[in-house]
Amino acid sequence: MDSTKHSEAFLKTRTVLKEARNKLAELSQSNLADIHVSHEWSWIPYVKDHLDFLVEQLSGVEQALRDAPPPVSPEDLARLTEKQEK
């Protein structure tokens, strides 16, 4: 962890995301062969695939967390967009 002082909300968010990711990863390692997702909700029948996707998404959000307000000016948004496109 870097030495930057983070807000309480940031630290709580990061902790909850990490805990959720770890629990979902743990569950994904279980025998889930007899559990499926209804075809009315998803065309992907395997619970493991859904859990693995959620773990991946939570990891990405956790790594991308920033303890600062989002950009609000059009210039800030343009700068961020340019950085992401590179």
The 8 nearest C-alpha neighbors of each residue, nearest first, counted from 0:
[[1, 2, 3, 4, 5, 10, 62, 13],
 [0, 2, 3, 4, 5, 65, 66, 10],
 [1, 3, 4, 0, 5, 6, 66, 10],
 [4, 2, 1, 5, 0, 66, 6, 65],
 [3, 5, 2, 6, 1, 66, 7, 10],
 [6, 4, 3, 9, 66, 7, 10, 8],
 [5, 7, 9, 8, 10, 66, 4, 11],
 [6, 8, 10, 9, 11, 5, 12, 4],
 [7, 9, 11, 6, 10, 12, 5, 13],
 [10, 8, 12, 6, 7, 11, 66, 13],
 [9, 11, 13, 7, 12, 8, 14, 6],
 [12, 10, 14, 8, 13, 9, 7, 15],
 [13, 11, 9, 15, 14, 10, 8, 16],
 [12, 14, 10, 16, 11, 15, 61, 17],
 [13, 15, 11, 17, 12, 16, 10, 18],
 [16, 14, 18, 12, 17, 13, 19, 11],
 [17, 15, 19, 13, 18, 14, 20, 12],
 [16, 18, 20, 14, 15, 19, 21, 13],
 [17, 19, 15, 21, 20, 16, 22, 14],
 [20, 18, 16, 22, 21, 17, 15, 23],
 [21, 19, 17, 54, 23, 18, 22, 57],
 [20, 22, 24, 18, 19, 23, 25, 17],
 [23, 21, 25, 19, 24, 20, 18, 26],
 [24, 22, 26, 20, 25, 21, 27, 19],
 [23, 25, 27, 21, 22, 26, 20, 54],
 [26, 24, 22, 28, 23, 27, 21, 29],
 [27, 25, 23, 29, 28, 24, 22, 50],
 [26, 28, 24, 25, 29, 47, 50, 23],
 [27, 29, 26, 25, 24, 30, 47, 31],
 [30, 28, 26, 27, 31, 25, 47, 32],
 [29, 31, 32, 28, 33, 27, 26, 34],
 [30, 32, 34, 33, 29, 47, 46, 27],
 [31, 33, 34, 30, 35, 45, 46, 47],
 [32, 34, 31, 35, 30, 45, 46, 36],
 [35, 33, 31, 32, 46, 36, 45, 44],
 [34, 36, 45, 44, 46, 37, 33, 32],
 [37, 35, 44, 46, 45, 38, 41, 34],
 [36, 38, 39, 40, 41, 35, 44, 42],
 [37, 39, 41, 40, 42, 36, 44, 43],
 [40, 38, 37, 41, 42, 36, 44, 43],
 [41, 39, 38, 37, 42, 36, 43, 44],
 [42, 40, 38, 43, 39, 37, 36, 44],
 [41, 43, 38, 44, 40, 39, 37, 36],
 [44, 42, 41, 45, 36, 38, 48, 49],
 [45, 43, 36, 35, 42, 46, 38, 41],
 [44, 46, 35, 47, 48, 43, 36, 49],
 [45, 47, 49, 48, 35, 36, 50, 34],
 [46, 48, 50, 45, 49, 27, 51, 31],
 [49, 47, 51, 46, 45, 50, 52, 43],
 [48, 50, 52, 46, 47, 51, 53, 45],
 [51, 49, 53, 47, 52, 48, 27, 54],
 [50, 52, 54, 48, 53, 49, 47, 55],
 [53, 51, 55, 49, 50, 54, 48, 56],
 [52, 54, 56, 50, 55, 51, 57, 49],
 [55, 53, 51, 20, 57, 52, 56, 58],
 [54, 56, 52, 58, 53, 57, 51, 59],
 [55, 57, 53, 59, 58, 54, 52, 60],
 [58, 56, 60, 54, 59, 55, 20, 61],
 [59, 57, 61, 55, 56, 60, 54, 62],
 [58, 60, 56, 62, 57, 61, 63, 55],
 [59, 61, 63, 57, 62, 58, 64, 56],
 [60, 62, 58, 59, 64, 63, 57, 13],
 [63, 61, 59, 60, 64, 58, 57, 65],
 [62, 64, 60, 61, 59, 65, 58, 57],
 [65, 63, 61, 62, 60, 66, 13, 9],
 [66, 64, 67, 63, 9, 68, 62, 69],
 [65, 67, 9, 5, 64, 6, 68, 8],
 [68, 66, 65, 69, 70, 9, 6, 64],
 [67, 69, 70, 66, 65, 71, 64, 9],
 [70, 68, 71, 67, 65, 76, 75, 66],
 [71, 69, 75, 72, 76, 68, 73, 79],
 [70, 72, 69, 73, 75, 76, 74, 68],
 [71, 73, 75, 74, 70, 76, 77, 69],
 [72, 74, 76, 75, 77, 71, 70, 78],
 [75, 73, 77, 72, 76, 78, 71, 70],
 [76, 74, 78, 72, 77, 70, 73, 79],
 [75, 77, 73, 79, 74, 78, 70, 80],
 [76, 78, 74, 80, 75, 79, 73, 81],
 [79, 77, 75, 81, 76, 80, 74, 82],
 [80, 78, 82, 76, 81, 77, 83, 75],
 [79, 81, 77, 83, 82, 78, 76, 84],
 [80, 82, 78, 84, 79, 83, 77, 85],
 [83, 81, 79, 80, 85, 84, 78, 77],
 [82, 84, 80, 81, 85, 79, 78, 77],
 [85, 83, 81, 82, 80, 79, 78, 77],
 [84, 82, 83, 81, 80, 79, 78, 77]]
